[in-house]
Amino acid sequence: MDDPNQVWKQPPVVEWSQLLLSSYRHWVGRDLLPRVGGPKEQAHALFIAPFVVVSHGMGEDPLLNYGSHLALSLWETTWDDLLRTPSRLTAEVVNRAEREWMLERARTRGYVDNYRGVRISISGRRFLIENAIVWSVIDQAGHRLGQAATFSHWTFL
């Protein structure tokens, strides 16, 4: 990708953005952001939102598959590197059991809110996220495709 700030224009990113937004509304009962314009405009709004949005797909050791501009900055990574990162590596080993328990609760209930936990950037910088919402990403038929999280409060440790 020539301009990393333009990843939101890629058709798969536009499509995934729609799934993120629709799934959030399905589980939480409100919109994550105003659904103004078409899918491409909404993908842009999500990417530049003043809050973090990050997600991973399915699988035994799911890879991250989306990170908003703020998420890329917080995790100190590029879009391409993010897409090669197993989701579990966003937390230190000592915090992974608690993270997995929270993800299982989100799988069972559809979403969890008021989550807090310590995460770690690619460079090893630790930060505490607070008041996060974690939800299951689903398609129109209700099939689970992954999980996502959003938060706007964090403190570097």
C-alpha positions as CSV (number, residue, x, y, z in Angstrom):
1,M,0.0,0.0,0.0
2,D,1.5,3.3,-1.1
3,D,-0.2,5.4,1.6
4,P,-0.9,3.6,4.9
5,N,-3.5,6.2,5.7
6,Q,-5.5,5.1,2.7
7,V,-6.0,1.4,3.7
8,W,-9.6,2.2,4.5
9,K,-10.3,2.5,0.7
10,Q,-9.4,-1.1,0.0
11,P,-12.6,-3.1,-0.8
12,P,-12.0,-5.8,1.8
13,V,-11.5,-3.1,4.5
14,V,-14.6,-1.3,3.5
15,E,-16.5,-4.6,3.7
16,W,-15.0,-5.5,7.1
17,S,-15.8,-2.0,8.4
18,Q,-19.5,-2.6,7.5
19,L,-19.4,-5.8,9.4
20,L,-17.8,-4.1,12.4
21,L,-20.4,-1.4,12.5
22,S,-23.4,-3.6,11.9
23,S,-22.2,-6.2,14.5
24,Y,-21.7,-3.5,17.0
25,R,-25.2,-2.2,16.5
26,H,-26.6,-5.7,16.6
27,W,-25.0,-6.6,20.0
28,V,-24.8,-3.2,21.8
29,G,-28.0,-1.7,20.5
30,R,-26.6,1.6,19.3
31,D,-24.2,2.8,16.5
32,L,-20.5,3.0,17.2
33,L,-20.5,6.1,15.0
34,P,-23.0,7.9,12.8
35,R,-23.7,5.8,9.7
36,V,-23.4,8.8,7.3
37,G,-22.8,8.3,3.6
38,G,-22.0,5.1,1.9
39,P,-19.8,2.2,3.0
40,K,-16.6,3.9,1.8
41,E,-17.4,7.1,3.8
42,Q,-18.2,5.0,6.8
43,A,-15.0,3.0,6.5
44,H,-13.1,6.3,6.4
45,A,-14.9,7.6,9.4
46,L,-14.2,4.4,11.3
47,F,-10.5,4.5,10.4
48,I,-10.0,8.1,11.6
49,A,-12.3,7.9,14.6
50,P,-11.1,9.5,17.8
51,F,-11.2,6.1,19.5
52,V,-9.4,2.8,19.0
53,V,-11.0,0.0,17.0
54,V,-9.2,-3.3,16.5
55,S,-10.3,-6.8,15.5
56,H,-9.2,-10.3,14.7
57,G,-10.7,-13.1,12.7
58,M,-11.4,-16.7,13.6
59,G,-9.2,-19.6,14.1
60,E,-7.0,-21.4,16.6
61,D,-4.6,-18.4,16.9
62,P,-6.4,-15.6,15.1
63,L,-4.5,-12.8,13.4
64,L,-5.5,-9.2,13.8
65,N,-7.4,-8.1,10.7
66,Y,-8.2,-4.5,11.4
67,G,-6.8,-1.5,13.3
68,S,-8.0,2.0,13.1
69,H,-5.4,4.8,12.7
70,L,-5.4,5.3,16.5
71,A,-5.0,1.6,17.1
72,L,-2.0,1.5,14.7
73,S,-0.4,4.4,16.6
74,L,-1.1,2.9,20.0
75,W,0.3,-0.5,19.1
76,E,3.2,1.2,17.3
77,T,2.8,-0.8,14.1
78,T,2.0,-0.5,10.5
79,W,-1.1,-1.9,8.7
80,D,0.9,-4.6,7.0
81,D,2.6,-5.7,10.3
82,L,-0.7,-5.6,12.2
83,L,-2.2,-8.1,9.7
84,R,0.6,-10.5,10.5
85,T,0.2,-10.2,14.3
86,P,-1.6,-13.0,16.3
87,S,-4.2,-11.3,18.4
88,R,-2.8,-12.9,21.6
89,L,0.4,-10.9,21.3
90,T,-1.5,-7.7,22.1
91,A,-1.3,-8.9,25.7
92,E,1.7,-10.0,27.8
93,V,1.9,-13.7,28.7
94,V,0.8,-13.0,32.3
95,N,-2.4,-11.3,31.0
96,R,-3.4,-13.8,28.3
97,A,-5.5,-16.1,30.5
98,E,-7.6,-13.1,31.7
99,R,-7.8,-11.8,28.1
100,E,-9.0,-15.2,26.9
101,W,-11.6,-15.4,29.6
102,M,-13.0,-12.0,28.5
103,L,-13.0,-13.1,24.9
104,E,-15.0,-16.2,25.8
105,R,-17.5,-14.1,27.7
106,A,-17.9,-11.9,24.6
107,R,-18.3,-15.0,22.4
108,T,-21.0,-16.4,24.8
109,R,-22.9,-13.1,25.4
110,G,-22.2,-11.3,22.1
111,Y,-20.4,-8.5,23.8
112,V,-18.9,-7.3,27.0
113,D,-18.5,-3.7,28.2
114,N,-16.6,-1.9,30.9
115,Y,-13.6,-4.2,30.2
116,R,-10.2,-3.2,31.5
117,G,-6.9,-4.9,30.9
118,V,-3.2,-4.3,30.3
119,R,-2.0,-4.5,26.7
120,I,1.4,-4.2,25.1
121,S,2.6,-2.5,21.9
122,I,5.0,-4.0,19.3
123,S,7.9,-2.2,21.0
124,G,7.0,-3.5,24.4
125,R,5.2,-0.3,25.7
126,R,2.5,-1.4,28.2
127,F,-0.8,0.4,28.6
128,L,-4.0,-0.1,30.6
129,I,-7.2,0.1,28.6
130,E,-10.4,1.0,30.4
131,N,-14.1,1.0,29.6
132,A,-13.5,-1.1,26.5
133,I,-16.4,-2.8,24.6
134,V,-15.6,-6.2,23.0
135,W,-18.1,-7.7,20.6
136,S,-18.5,-10.6,18.2
137,V,-18.3,-9.8,14.5
138,I,-21.1,-11.5,12.6
139,D,-22.4,-11.6,9.1
140,Q,-26.0,-11.0,8.1
141,A,-26.8,-14.6,8.7
142,G,-25.4,-14.4,12.2
143,H,-22.3,-16.5,11.6
144,R,-19.4,-15.4,13.8
145,L,-16.4,-14.1,11.8
146,G,-14.2,-12.7,14.6
147,Q,-14.2,-10.3,17.5
148,A,-13.5,-6.6,17.8
149,A,-12.8,-4.1,20.6
150,T,-13.2,-0.4,21.0
151,F,-12.0,2.0,23.7
152,S,-11.0,5.6,24.1
153,H,-9.3,5.5,27.5
154,W,-5.9,4.2,28.1
155,T,-2.9,5.0,30.4
156,F,0.7,4.2,29.6
157,L,2.3,2.2,32.4
